[in-house]
Amino acid sequence: MLQRLKLLFTIIAVLSVIGLNAIGQDTTTPSDDSPAPKKSALDPSVGVAPGGMQQHVPGRWAMLSVAGINPTDQDFEETVAVIVDNNTNLQYARRVWFPAGSRRQAWLPIRIPADIPYDQRMIDMTSLRIRDASKGTEQFQTDSIGMPSTTRSLLVSDEESRVALLLEQADPSDDIASERVYHIANTVNAGRDAASSSNGGMGPIYINDYLLPSSPVGLDVIDQIVIASDRVLDDTMSLSRLQSWVQDGGQIWLMADQVSPDAARKLLGDIMCYTVVDRVELNRFKLSAGDGAVNSFDRRVDEWVSDTPVEFLRVIAETDDVVCSIDGWPAAFRKRIGNGEVLFTTLGARGLVDGARPLPVFESVSRRFFARRSLTPQPTEQLQSFVDDEIGYAIPGRSVIALLLGLHLTTVVVSGIWLSRRKNLHYLAAVIPIASIVAAGTFVMMGKAKTGAVPSTIALSQIVRNLPSTSEVSIHSIAAVYSQDSRPFEIVSSADTTSMLNDGLEDGEVKRIQWDDSGKSEWIFVNQPPGVVRHVETHTTTELSPGWSVKGKFTKNGFEGRVQGLNAIGADDGVIIAAPAPSLAVEFATGSAQQFTSDREDVLAPDQFIRSAIVSDVQRDRQELLRQMLGRETPPFGREPILLVWTDPVDAGVRFDDGFDRRGSALVSLPIQMEPTASGDEFKVPATFVRIEPYAGTRGLTAIFNSRTGQWIEMNQPSEAELQCVIPNSLTPCRLSRAEVTIKMSAPSRTLDVRCLIDGEFQSVFTKQDPSGVLRFTIDDPNALTLNDQGGVVLSIAISQSEEERLQAEQEKAIAENATAVGDGPITAKISEPSRSIWKIDFIQVDVEGTKL
């Protein structure tokens, strides 16, 4: 009986897939004029449909499902090609092997065009079935009704953000587990509704019955992931994809009451930030907002009462960003991971809502969490311009020039000595011109050989981001390809690499990127035209052995660090950045390629990233690239201190044709792991590590200083700004003994008054009339250097009125007093409006010294 049921199920499955093919399978008629062969119920059948997250967002990758059944006793391979939005020059293809008597499902990544109109909700997808493509001739297959191809529509997502839920697979007969899943989904939906400005949408994506897509772009469409199960975190491939995704700007909501600490540790690695104490049940509690709340709404306390208790996992959180708490125990807290963020909740999902409405504190959390993912800025245009400079005539190396000049000098010297001994020194007048003519002729011949034609070249420029607390690096590469002759161009990428042609060449040729069962991809039908630069953009995440890392701490000599894994011998132009603070030059110690020390003398001027007084052409290009990248409001490397060094390119998992000259470089960013300074040790902190930000004091947050960009607004009237200079957390608690303040500004006819907050009142520590240029002064009063609760020293920067404004005020006061003395008679004096002189602060830098307590 069981065997009959199995046979019946197989027949129904085969018939259902064939029926789907008849409705929506993309096919193409075979060549020649022969009639299309009739389809049999026992023929292999392959179909294409939305898969993966089943969401399609303009400018992002999406996943299609390629599924098929092979009821025959013979293996076969088939290629499915897809055309998106009528772009017939670009095909996405998947080659799948189907064993005899099997059914398979595979993934096909496609990229949704970014230029879809805002009000367009559907795009077309056309697919082709290709048999025996490996034999050099493609045989197009037809479906059961003989259609050459079928076009179906894909729904374009217009939601503000997209969230995926990773829940435990609950047995329908388990009422407790089913109820728990229901409450989690209800809470997530309530938070999304509270954060969204529009109603409706496609709703959360439930990932219950399969693991995450194996493709490195499988999560590109998702903005948030809610994890309430250990299941996916036990899968190595899925865990790696999750880590890369969150490092690149994704947001994870990890429900700590549903995820075991061991599973959380697999995801977080060395930055695991909480320790479980115990688990309790609560029928009543007060949910209080954390200390980071700003406005009165966020500071409120919500009370929750229910006859059915909710679980509360009491933990010790090692983070300063506690969102809310219950009786002092953190109920929700955040942790930055690369460019992404993880939200932890320890309270059961049912305790965050009141029926279908979120508690006000949770609503505030939702507004920040359920937002469109902030993708890591990719400086594609800047990299293309940078790498294009590598394509050109080859210049003879310095060693070759030095060798020729040395031979010329040796010839003259040896000839002079030999002729002198033979008493024929007068012949030297002929030897010198002849030797010079030979050397000059050699230079001319070398120049013609080098500049006669640009060699076929592949120049590679990379941005390599080391992912914190892991041995993985994320690599964004731009390859500029130039060929003297027309040739087929091969591009083969590994399973962890995605490569796209980014040349904009409208040559009318069909290009196809094709994946196989190993996950590798290959570009087919790509020809490199002569004399044209073509660009190939690749993204990959790869694991290094050993991993790269930078560790450092503050000592009496400044900031001392050591690099591990990366061979610093081949590293050039090292610099520490912490935008928008000034850069800090790094020089590795002689005899130790891994050690470096930097102090306040190594702080560079704004927009400077190379310490050398005389820079080469390569260094000039590197500095200009960094200026363009760091000049944007959203820093490409985040705001935490990182070490940037230039090295040789890293293997990014992409292979190009042979027969090209290879050039290139990689900009490597290494997050710095701060080690605490030992108690009692003295330290110096360069200005790069001292964060300047507005201080919410008696005047509120100042509007003339933007802490994100470090820019000051140009003003023409008196003003005062209160700032705090925050030192790194690894130094607290400490006692500061000295602060060096550097201000570059221009304020003619005005007075600068710098005050420190001492015993709750601002007291002047520096005054300057007509301040202009770079000003430096020292603060050594211990009372003025006392740190506040945020670990900062509070300064007030006051700019007075100009001399003309002061005189006008005095005249107006005198006239008003005179009018008061004589009554309300007419005022005959008329005072002209003074010209208001413009003033502006270019930058403020502070470096400090002190002792760790």
Secondary structure, DSSP 8 states (H G I E B T S, - for coil): -HHHHHHHHHHHHHHHHHHHHHHH------SSS-------TTS-EEEEEE-TT----TTSEEEEEEEEEE-SSS-EEEEEEEEETT-TTEEEEEEEEE-TTEEEEEEEEEE--TT--TT--EEEEEEEEEESGGGSS-EE---TT--S-EEEEEE----S--EEEEE----TT-HHHHHHHHHHHHHHHHHHHHH-SS---S--EE--SS---SSTTTTTT-SEEEEE-STGGG-HHHHHHHHHHHHTT-EEEEETTTS-HHHHHHHHGGG--EEEEEEEEEEEEEEEE-TT--STTTT-EEEEEEEEEEEEEEEEE--S-EEEEETTEEEEEEEEETTEEEEEE-B-GGGGEETTEE-HHHHHHHHHHSS--------HHHHHHHHHTTSS-----HHHHHHHHHHHHHHHHHHHHHHHHTT-GGGHHHHHHHHHHHHHHHHHHHHHHHHSS---EEEEEEEEEE-TTSSEEEEEEEEEEE-SS-EE--EEE-TTEEEEE---------EEEEE-TTS-EEEES-EE-TT-EEEEEEEEEEE-SS--EEEEEEETTEEEEEEESS-GGG-EEEEEE-TTS--EE--B-TT-TTEEEE-GGGB--TT-----SS--HHHHHHHHHHHHHHTSSS-TT-SS-EEEEEES----SEEE-SSSEEEEEEEEEEEEEE----TT-EEEE-GGG-EEEE--STT-S-SSEETTTTEE--BSS-EEEEEEEE--GGG-SEEEEEEEEEEEEE-TT-EEEEEEEETTEEEEEEEEES-EEEEEEEE--TTTT---TTSEEEEEEEE---HHHHHHHHHHHHHHHHHHHH-S--------------BEEEEEEEEEEEEE-
